[in-house]
Amino acid sequence: MVINLFKYLFYFGKTAKSAFPESDLKKIEEAIANSEINHRAEICFACETKLGFWDYLKSVNSRERALQVFSDMKVWDTIENNGLLIYILLAERKVEIILDRKIIEQTSQEEWLRITKDMEKGLAKKDYLKSVVFALEEASLVLEKCFPVRMDNPNELEDLVKVFD
């Protein structure tokens, strides 16, 4: 635990802001907007350098933190309960895809695990933007089947992209 805490406190890898500069965040926002033209689901993206000190001491894992971010960003707040969050914890090279109830009901966990694993491989190669855009494209294909676009397709959530350092 002490060695892990030391490694965590003195993490010198990429920060979320350096992995995703402002220009890349704009591209992610555009990719989200382009994706949402093809389905009724709502997608958000968040990246964090590492957990906060107290979260680390409380043994919060990447999944628990992603659920907290999902809630804080109100990704759940859609009429059809079809919000999706792609969350990256850079220090641990972990990707979590958090799904709202209706997406869980209408898709298989294997589809999302595949997308997550592909993203983690891309992050390991430091292909940050490419990994996220690819995941958004893959997610869009899944969501198009479950939530095909209709004439009335409001953008319920701002195409949220958050970076926490």
N, C-alpha and C positions, 0 to 999 in steps of 0.2 A: 504493500500500500504506500509506504513512504517513498519508494523509488518511483512508483507511478505518479504520485503527487508531485514529486520533484520534476519529473519529465513534463507533467502537465503545466505546472507553474512556469516553467522555462521553455515553453513551446516556441520555437523560432521559425516554424514553417510559414507558409503563405497565410496572410490574413484574408478575411472575406473580401475586404475592399481592394486588396491587391489582386486577388484571384478574379474578381469581377469588377473591373473599373466601370466608371459611369457609362462609357460607350457600350460595354457588354450588357449592362443592365437594361439599357434602352433596347438592345437587340432582343433580350429575353422578353421584355414587355411587348415588343412587336410580335414575337413568336407566339406569346400567349393570346394576343388579340387575333392574330391570324388563325390560330387553332380554334378559338371560340366562335369563329364565323361558321364552323362546320359542325357544331354540336351545341347542346343547351347547357352543358356543365360549366362550372366556373373554376378556373385554375389560378392558383397563387404560388409564388416561389419565395423561399427564404433561405439564406445562407448565414451561418454563424462560424466565427473562427474557432471558438472553443466554449465549453460550458463555463458559466460563472463559478467562482470559487465555492460558494455555498452549495450550488447544485452538485458540484463535484464531490464535496464532502458528504452530501446526502445520498451519494451514489445514484444520482439521476442519470439515466442512460439516454441515448440519442432518441429513442422512440418516445420516451416520456417527455422529453424536451420538445420534440416535434408536435406532440399532442397539445402541449401548452401553447406553442406558437399558433397552431391551428385554431385554438380557442381565442387567443389574443387578437389574431388577425380577422376573427369572425368569418372564417372560411365556411363554417357550418350554416351561416345565415343566408340560405337560398330557399326560394319557394319550393323547389323540387328536392331539396336535401341532396344536392349533387355537386358539392364543393370538393376540390382536390388541392392538397398542398404538397409540393415537392420541397423537401427540406434537406439541406446539406450541413453536416457538422465537420468542418475541414480538418480539425486537429485529429479526428478519429477516422477520417475518410469514410464517413458513414452517410448514407442516403436513406431517407425515410419518405415514403409516399403515404400520406394520411388521406383517407377517403371518407366522405360523408356516407350516411346510411344507404341511400339509394344506389350509389355506385357499388358499395359492398354487396348489396343484394343482387346486382345485375352483372357482376363481373367475377372472374376467378382470381384468387390470390396469386396463382402462378403467373398470370400476365404481369402483375405489378412487381412480383419478385424478379422476373426476367428484366424488366425495365430498370429496376433498382440495381441489379448486379451489373448490367451493361454500363450504367452511369458510374458506378464505383470503379469499374475497370478504366473508364475514360478519365476519371479524376486521378487515379493512380498514375496515369500517363501525363497528367497536368493539362489535359484537353478540357478545361473547365467550360468554356462557352459551348463548344461543340457537343459535349456530353449533355448539357442542359437542353439545348435545342433539339438534339436527337430524342431525348426523353419526352419532350413536349410533343414532338411529332408522333412518337409511338403511343403516348397517352391519348392523343387526339384520335388515332385510329380506333382505339378501344372505345372511347367515349362516343364516337360517331355511331357505333352500332347500338349503344344503349340509349343515347339521348340525341336522336337525329334532329337536325335543325328544323324549326317550324317558322312560319311567317312571323310569329310573335316570339322573338328571341332576344329579350332584354339582357343587357350586360349588368347583372345584378351587383357584382362586386367589381370595384376598380381592379384593373389588371395588376394586382399588387406584386411588387418585387421588393423584398426587404433584405437588407444586409446588416448584420449585427457584428460589431468588432469588440 
